[in-house]
Amino acid sequence: MIKIATAQIDVIPGNIRENWKQIEEEIERARKAGAHMLVLPEMCLTGYLIGDLWDQSAFLRECEAYNEKIAAASRDITILWGSCAIDWKKTNDDGRPRKYNAAFAAANGHFLIPEKGRHPFVIKTLLPNYRCFDDRRYFTSLRQEALEEGLSIE
């Protein structure tokens, strides 16, 4: 039987280091409880509604570094989490690096690449664009990525 732990942390928008501390505690808690897998929330490193931080390269590089820390912490446990993924080789219409709201998975210290996947993450397909959410302003959806590359979403 597989034991799965879930964690709902108190994400602090824009504070990757403090969010990492909570994530690290949850990883250890799940490991001590004998969980095989830990599932964390969407955007658990960065938080939502952080506006111009999404356009700061230093913030994005810090996000990448902490995604690596989560992957490295996945010894003896599989970890699934939501975070920002960055493709520095692609730019949006505004010239800024391409960003994705993505789901990551890691095990044994390494990112897992989905079957038939091209990235070590899965890009969110439908981005909210209502009320306080303005995801389309900051992120590229899987639908848009697939259209640009002439591929199906599947």
DSSP file (Angstrom, degrees, kcal/mol; ACC not computed):
  #  RESIDUE AA STRUCTURE BP1 BP2  ACC     N-H-->O    O-->H-N    N-H-->O    O-->H-N    TCO  KAPPA ALPHA  PHI   PSI    X-CA   Y-CA   Z-CA
    1    1 A M              0   0    0      0, 0.0     2,-0.5     0, 0.0     0, 0.0   0.000 360.0 360.0 360.0 142.8    0.0    0.0    0.0
    2    2 A I        -     0   0    0     33,-0.0     2,-0.6    34,-0.0    33,-0.1  -0.827 360.0-148.6 -97.1 130.3    1.2    3.5   -0.8
    3    3 A K        -     0   0    0     -2,-0.5    33,-2.9    31,-0.2    34,-1.6  -0.886  15.3-167.6-100.8 121.3    1.0    6.1    2.0
    4    4 A I  E     -a   37   0A   0     -2,-0.6     2,-0.4    31,-0.2    34,-0.2  -0.931   3.2-163.6-114.2 128.6    0.4    9.6    0.7
    5    5 A A  E     -a   38   0A   0     32,-3.3    34,-2.6    -2,-0.5     2,-0.3  -0.851   3.7-160.4-106.2 145.3    0.7   12.7    2.9
    6    6 A T  E     -a   39   0A   0     -2,-0.4     2,-0.4    32,-0.2    34,-0.2  -0.921   2.7-162.7-121.3 152.3   -0.7   16.1    2.0
    7    7 A A        -     0   0    0     32,-2.0     2,-0.7    -2,-0.3    -2,-0.0  -0.991  11.9-166.0-138.7 129.7    0.3   19.5    3.4
    8    8 A Q        -     0   0    0     -2,-0.4     2,-0.1    32,-0.1    32,-0.1  -0.907  24.7-170.3-111.5 100.2   -1.5   22.8    3.3
    9    9 A I        -     0   0    0     -2,-0.7     2,-1.5     1,-0.1    10,-0.0  -0.461  34.1-108.1 -90.3 163.9    1.1   25.4    4.2
   10   10 A D        -     0   0    0     -2,-0.1     2,-0.1     9,-0.0    12,-0.1  -0.671  44.1-153.2 -89.0  81.8    0.6   29.0    5.0
   11   11 A V        -     0   0    0     -2,-1.5    37,-0.1     1,-0.1    34,-0.1  -0.345   4.3-148.8 -64.2 129.9    2.1   30.3    1.8
   12   12 A I    >   -     0   0    0      3,-0.3     3,-2.3    32,-0.2     7,-0.2  -0.896  26.9-117.6-100.7 110.6    3.6   33.8    2.2
   13   13 A P  T 3  S+     0   0    0      0, 0.0    34,-0.3     0, 0.0    33,-0.1  -0.227  92.2   1.1 -55.1 125.4    3.3   35.6   -1.2
   14   14 A G  T 3  S+     0   0    0     32,-3.6     2,-0.8     1,-0.1    33,-0.1   0.417 101.2 109.7  82.0  -0.6    6.7   36.4   -2.7
   15   15 A N    <>  +     0   0    0     -3,-2.3     4,-2.3    31,-0.2    -3,-0.3  -0.679  34.1 167.5-111.7  78.9    8.7   35.0    0.2
   16   16 A I  H  > S+     0   0    0     -2,-0.8     4,-2.5     1,-0.2    -1,-0.2   0.878  74.0  53.5 -58.6 -42.5   10.3   31.9   -1.3
   17   17 A R  H  > S+     0   0    0      2,-0.2     4,-1.7     1,-0.2    -1,-0.2   0.909 111.2  44.1 -65.5 -42.9   12.8   31.4    1.6
   18   18 A E  H  > S+     0   0    0      2,-0.2     4,-1.6     1,-0.2    -1,-0.2   0.895 113.8  51.0 -68.9 -38.4   10.1   31.4    4.3
   19   19 A N  H  X S+     0   0    0     -4,-2.3     4,-2.4    26,-0.3    -2,-0.2   0.892 106.8  55.3 -64.4 -38.2    7.9   29.1    2.2
   20   20 A W  H  X S+     0   0    0     -4,-2.5     4,-3.3     1,-0.2     5,-0.2   0.902 102.8  56.1 -60.4 -41.2   10.8   26.7    1.7
   21   21 A K  H  X S+     0   0    0     -4,-1.7     4,-1.9     1,-0.2    -1,-0.2   0.913 110.1  44.8 -58.2 -42.6   11.2   26.5    5.5
   22   22 A Q  H  X S+     0   0    0     -4,-1.6     4,-2.1     2,-0.2    -1,-0.2   0.908 113.7  49.7 -67.1 -41.3    7.6   25.3    5.8
   23   23 A I  H  X S+     0   0    0     -4,-2.4     4,-2.4     1,-0.2    -2,-0.2   0.921 109.0  52.2 -62.9 -44.3    8.0   22.9    2.9
   24   24 A E  H  X S+     0   0    0     -4,-3.3     4,-2.2     1,-0.2    -1,-0.2   0.901 109.2  50.1 -59.3 -42.4   11.1   21.5    4.4
   25   25 A E  H  X S+     0   0    0     -4,-1.9     4,-2.5    -5,-0.2    -1,-0.2   0.903 110.6  49.6 -62.6 -41.2    9.3   20.9    7.7
   26   26 A E  H  X S+     0   0    0     -4,-2.1     4,-2.6     2,-0.2    -2,-0.2   0.868 108.2  53.4 -67.4 -35.9    6.4   19.1    5.9
   27   27 A I  H  X S+     0   0    0     -4,-2.4     4,-2.5     2,-0.2    -1,-0.2   0.941 112.2  44.5 -62.5 -46.6    8.9   16.9    4.0
   28   28 A E  H  X S+     0   0    0     -4,-2.2     4,-2.7     2,-0.2    -2,-0.2   0.894 112.6  51.9 -65.4 -39.5   10.5   15.8    7.3
   29   29 A R  H  X S+     0   0    0     -4,-2.5     4,-1.6     2,-0.2    -2,-0.2   0.930 112.5  45.5 -61.9 -45.3    7.1   15.3    8.9
   30   30 A A  H  <>S+     0   0    0     -4,-2.6     5,-2.6     2,-0.2     4,-0.3   0.908 112.6  50.8 -65.0 -42.0    5.9   13.1    6.0
   31   31 A R  H ><5S+     0   0    0     -4,-2.5     3,-1.5     1,-0.2    -2,-0.2   0.931 110.5  48.7 -61.6 -45.8    9.1   11.2    6.0
   32   32 A K  H 3<5S+     0   0    0     -4,-2.7    -1,-0.2     1,-0.3    -2,-0.2   0.812 107.5  56.4 -64.8 -29.6    8.9   10.5    9.8
   33   33 A A  T 3<5S-     0   0    0     -4,-1.6    -1,-0.3    -5,-0.2    -2,-0.2   0.480 118.9-112.7 -80.5  -1.8    5.2    9.4    9.3
   34   34 A G  T < 5 +     0   0    0     -3,-1.5   -31,-0.2    -4,-0.3    -3,-0.2   0.712  57.7 164.7  80.0  20.4    6.4    6.8    6.8
   35   35 A A      < -     0   0    0     -5,-2.6    -1,-0.2    -6,-0.2   -31,-0.2  -0.441  32.7-158.8 -71.5 143.8    4.8    8.5    3.7
   36   36 A H  S    S+     0   0    0    -33,-2.9    42,-2.8     1,-0.2     2,-0.3   0.694  80.0  26.3 -88.1 -24.6    5.9    7.4    0.3
   37   37 A M  E     -ab   4  78A   0    -34,-1.6   -32,-3.3    40,-0.2     2,-0.4  -0.996  61.7-158.9-143.6 144.0    4.6   10.6   -1.3
   38   38 A L  E     -ab   5  79A   0     40,-2.7    42,-2.8    -2,-0.3     2,-0.5  -0.994   9.3-159.3-123.5 129.7    4.0   14.2   -0.2
   39   39 A V  E     -ab   6  80A   0    -34,-2.6   -32,-2.0    -2,-0.4    42,-0.2  -0.944  12.0-172.8-111.8 122.4    1.6   16.4   -2.1
   40   40 A L        -     0   0    0     40,-3.0   -32,-0.1    -2,-0.5     3,-0.1  -0.652  28.6 -88.3-108.4 166.2    2.1   20.2   -1.7
   41   41 A P    >   -     0   0    0      0, 0.0    41,-2.0     0, 0.0     3,-1.1  -0.126  47.2 -83.6 -73.2 167.9   -0.1   23.0   -2.9
   42   42 A E  T 3  S+     0   0    0      1,-0.3    41,-0.1    39,-0.2    61,-0.1  -0.445 113.5   4.1 -63.7 140.5   -0.1   24.9   -6.2
   43   43 A M  T 3> S+     0   0    0     59,-0.3     4,-2.3    -2,-0.1    -1,-0.3   0.827  82.2 155.9  49.6  40.1    2.5   27.8   -6.2
   44   44 A C  T <4  +     0   0    0     38,-1.6   -32,-0.2    -3,-1.1    39,-0.1   0.733  68.0  46.2 -71.6 -21.9    3.7   26.8   -2.8
   45   45 A L  T  4 S+     0   0    0     37,-0.7   -26,-0.3    -4,-0.1    -1,-0.2   0.902 127.7  20.7 -82.6 -44.0    7.1   28.4   -3.2
   46   46 A T  T  4 S-     0   0    0      1,-0.1   -32,-3.6   -32,-0.1   -31,-0.2   0.766  92.4-144.5 -98.3 -29.7    6.1   31.7   -4.6
   47   47 A G     <  -     0   0    0     -4,-2.3     2,-0.2   -34,-0.3     3,-0.2  -0.189  25.9 -81.6  79.6 175.8    2.5   32.3   -3.7
   48   48 A Y  S    S+     0   0    0      1,-0.2    85,-0.0   -37,-0.1    -5,-0.0  -0.583  98.1  37.3-107.9 171.8    0.0   34.0   -5.9
   49   49 A L        +     0   0    0     -2,-0.2    -1,-0.2     1,-0.1    84,-0.0   0.908  65.8 136.6  55.0  52.8   -0.9   37.6   -6.5
   50   50 A I    >   -     0   0    0      1,-0.2     3,-1.9    -3,-0.2    -1,-0.1   0.305  37.6-168.6-113.2   7.3    2.7   38.9   -6.4
   51   51 A G  G >   +     0   0    0      1,-0.3     3,-1.9     2,-0.2    -1,-0.2  -0.110  67.7  17.0  52.1-122.6    2.5   41.2   -9.4
   52   52 A D  G >  S+     0   0    0      1,-0.3     3,-1.8     2,-0.2    -1,-0.3   0.614 107.1  80.9 -66.2 -13.6    5.8   42.6  -10.7
   53   53 A L  G X  S+     0   0    0     -3,-1.9     3,-1.8     1,-0.3    -1,-0.3   0.855  83.5  65.5 -58.3 -31.4    7.9   40.0   -8.8
   54   54 A W  G <  S+     0   0    0     -3,-1.9    -1,-0.3     1,-0.3    -2,-0.2   0.721 100.2  51.6 -62.2 -19.4    7.0   37.7  -11.7
   55   55 A D  G <  S+     0   0    0     -3,-1.8     2,-0.7    -4,-0.2    -1,-0.3   0.351  86.5  98.9-100.1   5.3    9.0   40.0  -14.0
   56   56 A Q    <>  -     0   0    0     -3,-1.8     4,-2.1    -4,-0.2     3,-0.4  -0.843  60.1-154.9 -99.9 117.5   12.2   40.1  -11.8
   57   57 A S  H  > S+     0   0    0     -2,-0.7     4,-2.6     1,-0.2     5,-0.2   0.861  94.5  56.2 -57.0 -39.4   14.9   37.7  -13.0
   58   58 A A  H  > S+     0   0    0      1,-0.2     4,-2.0     2,-0.2    -1,-0.2   0.905 108.1  48.2 -61.9 -40.6   16.5   37.5   -9.6
   59   59 A F  H  > S+     0   0    0     -3,-0.4     4,-2.2     2,-0.2    -1,-0.2   0.916 112.1  49.2 -64.1 -43.7   13.1   36.3   -8.1
   60   60 A L  H  X S+     0   0    0     -4,-2.1     4,-2.3     1,-0.2    -2,-0.2   0.890 110.8  49.6 -65.0 -39.6   12.7   33.7  -10.9
   61   61 A R  H  X S+     0   0    0     -4,-2.6     4,-2.3     2,-0.2    -1,-0.2   0.877 109.8  51.6 -67.6 -36.6   16.3   32.4  -10.4
   62   62 A E  H  X S+     0   0    0     -4,-2.0     4,-2.2    -5,-0.2    -2,-0.2   0.907 108.3  52.3 -64.5 -40.4   15.6   32.1   -6.7
   63   63 A C  H  X S+     0   0    0     -4,-2.2     4,-2.1     1,-0.2    -2,-0.2   0.931 109.6  48.8 -59.9 -46.2   12.4   30.1   -7.5
   64   64 A E  H  X S+     0   0    0     -4,-2.3     4,-2.0     1,-0.2    -2,-0.2   0.918 109.7  52.3 -59.6 -43.7   14.4   27.8   -9.7
   65   65 A A  H  X S+     0   0    0     -4,-2.3     4,-1.5     1,-0.2    -1,-0.2   0.889 111.4  45.9 -61.4 -39.8   17.0   27.3   -7.0
   66   66 A Y  H  X S+     0   0    0     -4,-2.2     4,-2.1     2,-0.2    -1,-0.2   0.793 106.5  57.5 -78.4 -27.0   14.4   26.4   -4.5
   67   67 A N  H  X S+     0   0    0     -4,-2.1     4,-2.3     2,-0.2    -1,-0.2   0.908 107.5  50.6 -61.3 -40.0   12.6   24.0   -6.9
   68   68 A E  H  X S+     0   0    0     -4,-2.0     4,-2.8     2,-0.2    -2,-0.2   0.885 106.9  54.0 -62.8 -39.3   16.0   22.3   -7.0
   69   69 A K  H  X S+     0   0    0     -4,-1.5     4,-1.8     2,-0.2    -1,-0.2   0.907 108.1  49.1 -62.9 -41.3   16.1   22.2   -3.2
   70   70 A I  H  < S+     0   0    0     -4,-2.1     4,-0.3     2,-0.2    -2,-0.2   0.943 111.8  48.8 -63.4 -45.5   12.8   20.5   -3.1
   71   71 A A  H >< S+     0   0    0     -4,-2.3     3,-1.6     1,-0.2    38,-0.5   0.926 110.7  50.6 -59.1 -44.4   13.9   17.9   -5.7
   72   72 A A  H 3< S+     0   0    0     -4,-2.8     3,-0.4     1,-0.3    -1,-0.2   0.816 105.2  58.0 -63.5 -30.1   17.1   17.3   -3.7
   73   73 A A  T 3< S+     0   0    0     -4,-1.8    -1,-0.3     1,-0.2    -2,-0.2   0.476  81.0  93.0 -77.8  -1.3   15.0   16.8   -0.6
   74   74 A S    X   +     0   0    0     -3,-1.6    34,-2.0    -4,-0.3     3,-1.3   0.092  48.4 137.9 -86.1  26.7   13.1   13.9   -2.2
   75   75 A R  T 3  S-     0   0    0     -3,-0.4     3,-0.0    33,-0.3    -3,-0.0  -0.571  82.4  -1.2 -70.6 131.5   15.4   11.1   -1.0
   76   76 A D  T 3  S+     0   0    0     -2,-0.3     2,-0.3     1,-0.1    -1,-0.3   0.588 129.3  68.2  64.5  12.6   13.2    8.2    0.1
   77   77 A I  S <  S-     0   0    0     -3,-1.3     2,-0.4     2,-0.0    31,-0.4  -0.965  75.6-129.6-156.6 141.5   10.0   10.1   -0.7
   78   78 A T  E     -b   37   0A   0    -42,-2.8   -40,-2.7    -2,-0.3     2,-0.4  -0.797  27.3-160.7 -91.0 134.9    8.3   11.3   -3.8
   79   79 A I  E     -bC  38 106A   0     27,-2.6    27,-2.1    -2,-0.4     2,-0.4  -0.965  10.0-170.4-121.4 131.8    7.3   15.0   -3.7
   80   80 A L  E     +bC  39 105A   0    -42,-2.8   -40,-3.0    -2,-0.4     2,-0.3  -0.975  20.8 156.3-117.0 133.6    4.7   16.7   -5.9
   81   81 A W  E     - C   0 104A   0     23,-2.0    23,-3.5    -2,-0.4     2,-0.4  -0.992  37.5-120.8-154.2 158.6    4.4   20.5   -5.8
   82   82 A G  E     + C   0 103A   0    -41,-2.0   -38,-1.6    -2,-0.3   -37,-0.7  -0.863  45.7 136.1-103.9 137.0    3.2   23.5   -7.7
   83   83 A S  E     - C   0 102A   0     19,-2.5    19,-2.8    -2,-0.4     2,-0.4  -0.927  55.0 -72.6-160.4 180.0    5.6   26.3   -8.6
   84   84 A C  E     - C   0 101A   0     -2,-0.3     2,-0.4    17,-0.2    17,-0.2  -0.747  39.5-161.4 -87.2 132.8    6.8   28.6  -11.4
   85   85 A A  E     - C   0 100A   0     15,-2.4    15,-2.6    -2,-0.4     2,-0.4  -0.927   7.4-155.0-112.1 141.9    8.8   27.0  -14.2
   86   86 A I  E     - C   0  99A   0     -2,-0.4     2,-0.6    13,-0.2    13,-0.2  -0.955  14.1-162.5-123.2 135.2   10.9   29.2  -16.4
   87   87 A D  E >   - C   0  98A   0     11,-2.8    11,-1.2    -2,-0.4     3,-1.1  -0.907   7.8-174.8-112.8  99.4   12.1   28.7  -20.0
   88   88 A W  E 3  S+     0   0A   0     -2,-0.6    -1,-0.1     1,-0.2    11,-0.0   0.632  79.9  62.8 -70.7 -14.3   15.0   31.2  -20.4
   89   89 A K  E 3  S+     0   0A   0      9,-0.1     2,-0.3    -3,-0.1    -1,-0.2   0.672 100.5  58.6 -85.4 -17.2   15.3   30.2  -24.1
   90   90 A K  E <   -     0   0A   0     -3,-1.1     8,-2.2     8,-0.1     2,-0.3  -0.858  67.3-162.5-113.0 147.8   11.8   31.4  -25.0
   91   91 A T  E     - C   0  97A   0     -2,-0.3     2,-0.1     6,-0.2    -3,-0.0  -0.920  15.7-125.3-125.8 155.4   10.4   34.9  -24.5
   92   92 A N    >   -     0   0    0      4,-2.7     3,-2.2    -2,-0.3     6,-0.1  -0.269  46.5 -85.7 -83.5 178.5    6.8   36.2  -24.4
   93   93 A D  T 3  S+     0   0    0      1,-0.3    -1,-0.1     2,-0.1    -2,-0.0   0.776 130.0  57.6 -57.4 -27.4    5.6   39.0  -26.7
   94   94 A D  T 3  S-     0   0    0      2,-0.1    -1,-0.3     3,-0.1     0, 0.0   0.414 118.3-111.0 -86.2   2.6    6.9   41.5  -24.1
   95   95 A G  S <  S+     0   0    0     -3,-2.2    -2,-0.1     1,-0.3     3,-0.1   0.425  76.5 128.5  85.3  -1.6   10.4   40.1  -24.4
   96   96 A R  S    S-     0   0    0      1,-0.1    -4,-2.7    -5,-0.0    -1,-0.3  -0.522  70.2 -83.5 -86.7 156.0   10.4   38.7  -20.9
   97   97 A P  E     -C   91   0A   0      0, 0.0     2,-0.3     0, 0.0    -6,-0.2  -0.215  51.3-101.6 -57.2 145.6   11.3   35.0  -20.1
   98   98 A R  E     -C   87   0A   0     -8,-2.2   -11,-2.8   -11,-1.2     2,-0.3  -0.526  42.6-169.2 -72.0 130.2    8.6   32.5  -20.6
   99   99 A K  E     -C   86   0A   0     39,-0.3    41,-2.7    -2,-0.3     2,-0.4  -0.916   6.0-163.7-123.2 149.0    7.0   31.4  -17.3
  100  100 A Y  E     -C   85   0A   0    -15,-2.6   -15,-2.4    -2,-0.3     2,-0.8  -0.984  25.3-131.6-130.8 141.6    4.6   28.6  -16.6
  101  101 A N  E     +C   84   0A   0     39,-0.4    23,-2.7    -2,-0.4     2,-0.3  -0.864  55.5 173.1 -82.8 114.5    2.4   27.8  -13.7
  102  102 A A  E     -CD  83 123A   0    -19,-2.8   -19,-2.5    -2,-0.8     2,-0.5  -0.848  40.8-129.8-134.7 160.0    3.5   24.2  -13.4
  103  103 A A  E     -CD  82 122A   0     19,-2.5    19,-2.4    -2,-0.3     2,-0.3  -0.941  28.7-165.2-107.9 131.3    3.4   21.0  -11.3
  104  104 A F  E     -C   81   0A   0    -23,-3.5   -23,-2.0    -2,-0.5     2,-0.3  -0.795   7.6-168.2-112.7 155.5    6.7   19.3  -10.5
  105  105 A A  E     +C   80   0A   0     15,-0.5     7,-3.2     7,-0.4     2,-0.3  -0.992   8.2 178.1-140.8 142.9    7.4   15.8   -9.2
  106  106 A A  E     +CE  79 111A   0    -27,-2.1   -27,-2.6    -2,-0.3     2,-0.3  -0.993   5.7 176.3-144.2 150.0   10.7   14.5   -7.8
  107  107 A A  E >   + E   0 110A   0      3,-2.4     3,-1.9    -2,-0.3   -32,-0.2  -0.984  69.0   8.5-150.9 146.0   12.0   11.3   -6.3
  108  108 A N  T 3  S-     0   0    0    -34,-2.0   -33,-0.3   -31,-0.4     3,-0.1   0.839 131.8 -54.7  51.8  37.4   15.4   10.1   -5.1
  109  109 A G  T 3  S+     0   0    0    -38,-0.5     2,-0.3     1,-0.2    -1,-0.3   0.537 118.2  97.0  81.1   7.2   16.8   13.6   -5.4
  110  110 A H  E <  S-E  107   0A   0     -3,-1.9    -3,-2.4   -36,-0.2    -1,-0.2  -0.960  75.9-108.3-133.3 147.1   15.8   14.1   -9.1
  111  111 A F  E     -E  106   0A   0     -2,-0.3     2,-0.4    -5,-0.2    -5,-0.3  -0.418  34.5-130.9 -64.1 145.3   13.0   15.7  -11.0
  112  112 A L        -     0   0    0     -7,-3.2    -7,-0.4     8,-0.2    -1,-0.1  -0.858  12.2-145.3 -99.1 135.7   10.7   13.3  -12.7
  113  113 A I        -     0   0    0     -2,-0.4     3,-0.1     7,-0.1     4,-0.1  -0.891  24.3-118.2-101.3 124.8    9.9   13.8  -16.4
  114  114 A P    >   -     0   0    0      0, 0.0     3,-3.0     0, 0.0     5,-0.1  -0.206  41.0 -85.4 -59.8 149.9    6.3   12.9  -17.3
  115  115 A E  T 3  S+     0   0    0      1,-0.3     3,-0.1     3,-0.0     0, 0.0  -0.354 119.6   6.5 -54.5 131.5    5.9   10.1  -19.9
  116  116 A K  T 3  S+     0   0    0      1,-0.2    -1,-0.3    -3,-0.1     2,-0.1   0.590 105.2 141.6  64.7  13.3    6.1   11.7  -23.4
  117  117 A G    <   -     0   0    0     -3,-3.0    -1,-0.2     1,-0.1     5,-0.1  -0.459  45.9-161.9 -84.3 157.3    7.0   15.0  -21.5
  118  118 A R  S    S+     0   0    0      3,-0.2    -1,-0.1    -2,-0.1    -3,-0.0   0.443  76.0  45.0-112.8  -6.8    9.6   17.5  -22.8
  119  119 A H  S    S-     0   0    0      2,-0.4     2,-0.3    -5,-0.1    -2,-0.0  -0.890  86.4-112.0-132.4 161.1   10.1   19.2  -19.4
  120  120 A P  S    S+     0   0    0      0, 0.0   -15,-0.5     0, 0.0     2,-0.3  -0.094 101.1  46.9 -84.2  38.9   10.6   18.1  -15.8
  121  121 A F  S    S-     0   0    0     -2,-0.3     2,-0.5   -17,-0.2    -2,-0.4  -0.962  82.4-114.6-162.9 168.1    7.2   19.6  -15.0
  122  122 A V  E     -D  103   0A   0    -19,-2.4   -19,-2.5    -2,-0.3     2,-0.3  -0.977  31.0-132.5-116.6 127.2    3.6   19.7  -16.3
  123  123 A I  E     -D  102   0A   0     -2,-0.5   -21,-0.2   -21,-0.2     2,-0.2  -0.576  25.7-108.8 -81.2 137.4    2.3   23.0  -17.5
  124  124 A K        -     0   0    0    -23,-2.7    18,-1.9    -2,-0.3    19,-0.2  -0.447  26.5-156.7 -64.9 133.9   -1.1   24.2  -16.3
  125  125 A T  S    S+     0   0    0     16,-0.2     2,-0.6     1,-0.2    18,-0.6   0.938  75.0  40.9 -81.5 -50.7   -3.6   24.0  -19.2
  126  126 A L  S    S-     0   0    0     15,-0.1    -1,-0.2    16,-0.1    -2,-0.0  -0.894  71.6-160.9-109.3 115.6   -6.3   26.4  -18.1
  127  127 A L        -     0   0    0     -2,-0.6     9,-0.1    -3,-0.1     2,-0.1  -0.810  20.9-120.8 -97.5 129.8   -5.2   29.7  -16.6
  128  128 A P        +     0   0    0      0, 0.0     7,-1.3     0, 0.0     8,-0.6  -0.382  30.6 174.3 -67.7 144.8   -7.6   31.7  -14.5
  129  129 A N        +     0   0    0      5,-0.2     2,-0.3     6,-0.2     5,-0.2  -0.364  44.3  93.6-147.0  58.2   -8.3   35.3  -15.7
  130  130 A Y  S >  S-     0   0    0      3,-0.1     3,-2.6     0, 0.0     5,-0.1  -0.956  80.9 -10.0-148.7 162.8  -11.1   36.5  -13.5
  131  131 A R  T 3  S-     0   0    0     -2,-0.3     0, 0.0     1,-0.3     0, 0.0  -0.198 132.9 -12.7  43.7-121.1  -11.5   38.5  -10.3
  132  132 A C  T 3  S+     0   0    0      2,-0.0     2,-0.4    -3,-0.0    -1,-0.3   0.572 115.8  98.0 -84.9  -8.2   -8.1   38.9   -8.7
  133  133 A F    <   +     0   0    0     -3,-2.6    -3,-0.1     1,-0.1     3,-0.1  -0.674  35.1 165.0 -87.9 131.9   -6.4   36.3  -10.9
  134  134 A D    >>  +     0   0    0     -2,-0.4     3,-1.5    -5,-0.2     4,-0.7  -0.265  19.1 145.7-134.2  44.4   -4.4   37.5  -13.9
  135  135 A D  H >>  +     0   0    0     -7,-1.3     4,-3.4     1,-0.3     3,-0.9   0.827  65.9  62.1 -58.2 -36.4   -2.5   34.4  -14.8
  136  136 A R  H 34 S+     0   0    0     -8,-0.6    -1,-0.3     1,-0.3    -7,-0.1   0.769  97.7  60.0 -64.2 -22.7   -2.6   35.0  -18.6
  137  137 A R  H <4 S+     0   0    0     -3,-1.5    -1,-0.3     1,-0.1    -2,-0.2   0.848 121.5  21.4 -69.5 -33.4   -0.6   38.2  -18.0
  138  138 A Y  H << S+     0   0    0     -3,-0.9   -39,-0.3    -4,-0.7     2,-0.3   0.738 118.3  53.1-108.0 -29.3    2.3   36.3  -16.4
  139  139 A F     <  -     0   0    0     -4,-3.4     2,-0.5    -5,-0.2   -39,-0.2  -0.789  63.9-134.2-119.5 154.5    2.1   32.7  -17.5
  140  140 A T        -     0   0    0    -41,-2.7   -39,-0.4    -2,-0.3   -16,-0.2  -0.886  29.3-135.5-100.7 133.9    1.9   30.7  -20.7
  141  141 A S     >  -     0   0    0     -2,-0.5     4,-2.3   -41,-0.1   -16,-0.2  -0.414  19.3-115.6 -85.6 163.3   -0.6   27.9  -20.8
  142  142 A L  H  > S+     0   0    0    -18,-1.9     4,-2.8     2,-0.2     5,-0.2   0.877 117.7  57.5 -62.5 -37.5   -0.1   24.4  -22.1
  143  143 A R  H  > S+     0   0    0    -18,-0.6     4,-2.3   -19,-0.2    -1,-0.2   0.933 108.9  44.1 -58.6 -47.7   -2.7   25.1  -24.7
  144  144 A Q  H  > S+     0   0    0    -19,-0.2     4,-2.3     2,-0.2    -2,-0.2   0.911 113.6  50.6 -65.2 -43.1   -0.7   28.1  -26.0
  145  145 A E  H  X S+     0   0    0     -4,-2.3     4,-1.6     1,-0.2    -2,-0.2   0.915 111.4  48.4 -60.4 -44.4    2.6   26.2  -25.9
  146  146 A A  H  X>S+     0   0    0     -4,-2.8     5,-2.8     1,-0.2     4,-0.6   0.913 110.6  50.9 -64.8 -43.0    1.0   23.3  -27.8
  147  147 A L  H ><5S+     0   0    0     -4,-2.3     3,-0.9     1,-0.2    -1,-0.2   0.916 109.4  50.5 -60.0 -43.9   -0.4   25.6  -30.5
  148  148 A E  H 3<5S+     0   0    0     -4,-2.3    -1,-0.2     1,-0.2    -2,-0.2   0.841 115.9  42.0 -63.1 -33.6    2.9   27.4  -31.0
  149  149 A E  H 3<5S-     0   0    0     -4,-1.6    -1,-0.2    -5,-0.2    -2,-0.2   0.390 111.7-116.8 -97.1   3.1    4.7   24.0  -31.5
  150  150 A G  T <<5S+     0   0    0     -3,-0.9     2,-0.3    -4,-0.6    -3,-0.2   0.833  72.7 127.4  67.0  32.7    2.0   22.4  -33.6
  151  151 A L      < -     0   0    0     -5,-2.8    -1,-0.2    -6,-0.2     2,-0.2  -0.758  61.6-110.6-117.0 163.2    1.3   19.8  -31.0
  152  152 A S        -     0   0    0     -2,-0.3    -1,-0.0     1,-0.1    -3,-0.0  -0.545  31.6-114.0 -85.4 160.6   -1.8   18.5  -29.3
  153  153 A I              0   0    0      1,-0.3    -1,-0.1    -2,-0.2    -8,-0.0   0.847 360.0 360.0 -62.3 -33.8   -2.3   19.2  -25.6
  154  154 A E              0   0    0     -8,-0.0    -1,-0.3    -3,-0.0    -2,-0.0   0.516 360.0 360.0 -63.5 360.0   -2.1   15.4  -25.0
